[in-house]
Amino acid sequence: MALSLCLPAAAQSLVLLHTNDTHSNIDSAPDGTGGIIPRMAIIDSVRNAEKNVLLIDAGDMVQGTLYFKFFKGDVEYPLFNMMDYDVRILGNHEFDNGLDELAKYWKTVRGARLSANYDFTATPAKGLFRPYVIKKIGGRKVGIIGLNVDPASLISEENYKGMVFKDIIPVANETAALLKKKGCDLVVAVTHIGYEVANGKTDDIDLARASKDIDIIIGGHSHTFVDPATPDKTPYWIPNAEGRDVLVAQTGKYGRNVGYIKLDLSDFSDRKIDYEYIPVTDRFPEESCSREMREFLAPYRHVVDSVNSRVVAFAADDMQNSRSTGAYANWAGDFAAWYGRTVADSLRRAGADVQPVAFGIMNVGGIRQPMQAGPVTEGQILSTFPFSNRMRLVEISGTDLIETMKVVAPKGGEAVSGEVRVVTDSAGNFLRMLVDGREVDPDRRYVVSTIDYVAEGNDDMTPMKRHREIWRDDEEVSVRILQYLNGLTAAGLSVASDPNPRFVRDVKSLLK
């Protein structure tokens, strides 16, 4: 791909460059991948080589590093404007600080701001978004639609209050048909709904199969790297409702790749599309890249670097932040249980009637980075737990706990503490739940230590909403985790996790 950037441009071609799920990863990773400034160098290279280029972002530009935690968008929004995006849509994390903050920053966004299925009429974001844009390029019309994820049990309700969500597929098909009637030769849907999701919500594959007039889907949200080199693993040609292929593309996460779609403007017929990706690496010396970006970033980077260099603990082993490995999830669940019991003990000493905490639960999606063996810094923890979540003690029925585990088990589980074993069948479907080796009693009430995001039923854990609150913290969970790590370090202990799975397959099925 790097070699192709040096070739003469074809005057009758259109290049769609696309990104998604940057999550405030402004700097390059330790392995040299990603980074906003190297991305800018790639974009400049393509624009210099090609006459017709559209730059598109599919959402979740923010949230995930100290740049957003400390500066709330003051870094990401100006940098994206410097890159001169033509089209941008919202991700779910653009709502993390509420609609007032969303409106404040999106008023500054240059380029087309699209959302066809969010109605912001009764919100501070009224008038900021339009459903589509039509670009006239080389004598052809390209229509682009913005489509956003169902916010239910994903975005905290208070953060999108007043916004109306419209079902994705009907809106997409209606808008695409309208664009065809307006003479568009090509219709592109830019989505933040996920390539393929397991929660019953509409994803890009569903959209492609249900569509008639959409030609290309540029997606985000699921962090899927749709690699053109492995079409069996992540198919990128999906037949639509009429049997015609739709290109579905997504670049993974954290700005490690820029998607590259090239079309011949004289022929938009099936599969006459070149789909590739450009790895974002440190092959461009930073001093040769955008001076404007480097000067803008310098004061913010100084603050971030100072916090990232402050060591607070030592990790004995690597911990990955995924459901499949579970080590970090186990650690987070164990922390929740420990902290909840510490609070419950304090409440009882103060005279409150609080029964023992049965277990802890956190969401794996809230653990944003892995932990490598060795020194652990304050900045690392703040970036790993970047959300403004607070701990809660809640009382909930065994029935609702079981219903919650029925939802999360097929996804691979969540971060639960060591007292819990959720037993599934060979396909990962829920069979039963044990706490301290005993079956959960549907009629019993259990005290659980968790975070407000989970207690409010988010990440599809809707049954958790049916709880009675006992206590809520006034500090963010990252602060409590840092205090816990400081205590470990003071005691001469390292950070370590129990690697044993807590969502386990039924042994009888394994013996068949």
C-alpha positions, 0 to 999 in steps of 0.5 A: 500500500505504501508503494501505491502512494507514489504512483501517478493519480488516476483522474477518474477515480475516487478514494474514500479514506476512513477511520473509526474508534480512535478513542483518544489515542493521540500518541503512537503506541509503544510498538510504533503503531497508530498516532494522530500525527502519522495519520496526518502524514498518510492522509497528506500523502494520499491527497497529494497522489489522488485528485478526488479524496473523501476523508470519513470518520465513523465515530468514537473519536474520544474516550480512552486516554488521559487526553480526554479524561483531562481535557474533555475534547479540547485536544481531539476536536481541533486535531480532527479539524486540522485533518480536514475530515469531509464526513463525521458521525457520532459514536456512543462515546461522544455522549460520555459527558452529556448532550451539553458537552456534545453540542459544545464540541460538535458546533466546532466540527468542520465538514458534514455532521451526519445522523439520519436516525437520531432526532436531536430536536428536543436537545442542545444538539438541535440543528447540528446534524443532517441525515445525509450529504451529496458530494459531486465528484468528477461528474458523479453524485455520491450520497453519504448517510450517517447511521448510529447505534441504538443507545438503549443499555449502551449509553447512560440514559441521562446522557442522551435524554431528549434524543429520539432513536429511530430504527436503523434499517427502515431509516437507512433504506428510506434515505438510500432510496431518496438519494438514488431518486436525487440522482446519486450514482453511489450511496455510502452508509457511514455507521457506528453500529458494529460489524457483527454484534451478539446482542440482538441489535442491528449491525452492519451485516444485517444492514447490508443484507436488508438494503437495496440501494446502499453500495458501501458501508463504512463502519465502527463500534465493534472494533473489527478489523475487516482485513481484505487479506482474510475474507473467510474470517471477516467477509467484506462482500455481503449480498444485499436484499436483491443479491447484489454485493455491498462492501462492508469495511472497518479498520479496527481500533485506536487509529492503527489503520486507515481504510482505503477504498478506491473506485473508478468513477466511470464504473460503479458496478459490482466489485469494481472497488479496490479495498485495502488499508494503510497501517499507521506506523512510525515510518514518518519521522515526527519532525517531518510531519505536521508542525501545526499539530506538533506545536498544538499538542506540546502542552497537552502532551507534557501534562499527559506524559508527567502522569504516565511516568508516575509509577504506583505499583508493580504487576507480576504478570501480563493481564489482557483486557478481554473476555477470552483471557479473563485475567484483568476481568477477574482482577476487576471483579475481585477489586469490586468485591474487596472494595464493596466489603470494605464499605459494608464493614464501615457501614455496619460499624456505623450502625447500618444493617447491611448483609454481607456482600455476595460478590463483585461485578464490573463490565469488561468493556470498561477495562480499556487497556491491558496491563503489562508485567512490570511497573504500573503508572498512575496514567496507565490506570486512569486510561484503563478506567477512564469513565466517570463511574462510581462504585455502588452497593445494591441489593438485587434478587437472585432471579435478576442475577440469573437473568443478567447472566443469561445475557452476558454468558453468550458474550463470554461473560463479564468481570465477576469476582472469585466467588462466582461460577457461571456454568454454560453449555458447549455453545456458551449459553447459560445453565446455572450460576453458583456463588460460593459453590451454592446455586443462586436462589431466585427468591433470595436477595443478594448484596452486590458491589458494582459500578453505576453503569452496570447498576443502571442496566447498561452493556445489555445487563438490563435486569440489573436495573431492578435493584435497591440501592444501599450506598453509592460512592462520591469518587470515581472508580479509578481513584479507588483503584489507585488507592488500592494499588497504593495499599498493595505497594505499601505492603510490598505486594504486586498486582496479580490476578487469578487466571481461572475462568469464572464462566465455565463450560459444563463438564458433562458436555465436555465428557461426551 
